[in-house]
Amino acid sequence: GNSVTQMEGPVTLSEEAFLTINCTYTATGYPSLFWYVQYPGEGLQLLLKATKADDKGSNKGFEATYRKETTSFHLEKGSVQVSDSAVYFCALRTGGFKTIFGAGTRLFVKA
Amino acid sequence: NAGVTQTPKFQVLKTGQSMTLQCAQDMNHEYMSWYRQDPGMGLRLIHYSVGAGITDQGEVPNGYNVSRSTTEDFPLRLLSAAPSQTSVYFCASSSKGLAGPGELFFGEGSRLTVL
């Protein structure tokens, strides 16, 4: 079946450090891939997405590239801020509406 | 902009009690869904609907019922609450989109504790 695997957290970084959160997937067909972010006490919101191989999604300084050959969609940011502290979820959707989420990775950024 | 509205935000139940979590969206989205969020397990799909009158089961449907009588509303019913249903519940919706389904829009969540 379809599944998403994310690196376990928590990830703790100092402000201005480089961030990578790994995400790999298993899916039949050609899924769309997403990163959602959950700030404390809130619901999830879309951070970025990519709908086909080699697409790069980007938003708020975050980037992720859809790599079909390695079935990966790693999230990166060159310089994190305290305000980036949140839980990040990798997700996929194949056809239809159903979206499958990874377990989430909690990020703490220290000033 | 209301978006997706969930009520209640917090609820404590005793084992065996029943209750309904309400979800309403004002974006005219065709697709609505319920997820539960548990530590270390991410979000798991409980039930979903692709339009009024149409519902289907997700990964973890046991112990929950849904109905979709209108486009706007998608209530989740717990028939006989169990401690294993202690969780945070999220309702989400998305549009059909011209080029395929759009992004999911989430409510703020409902924290349920079953004693």
Interface residues (C-beta under 8 A of the other chain):
Chain A: V4 S32 F34 Y36 G41 E42 G43 L44 Q45 L46 K49 T51 F89 R93 G96 F97 K98 T99 I100 F101 G102 A103 G104
Chain B: V4 Y31 S33 Y35 G40 M41 G42 L43 R44 L45 Y48 V50 G58 F90 A92 S94 G100 P101 E103 L104 F106 G107 E108 G109
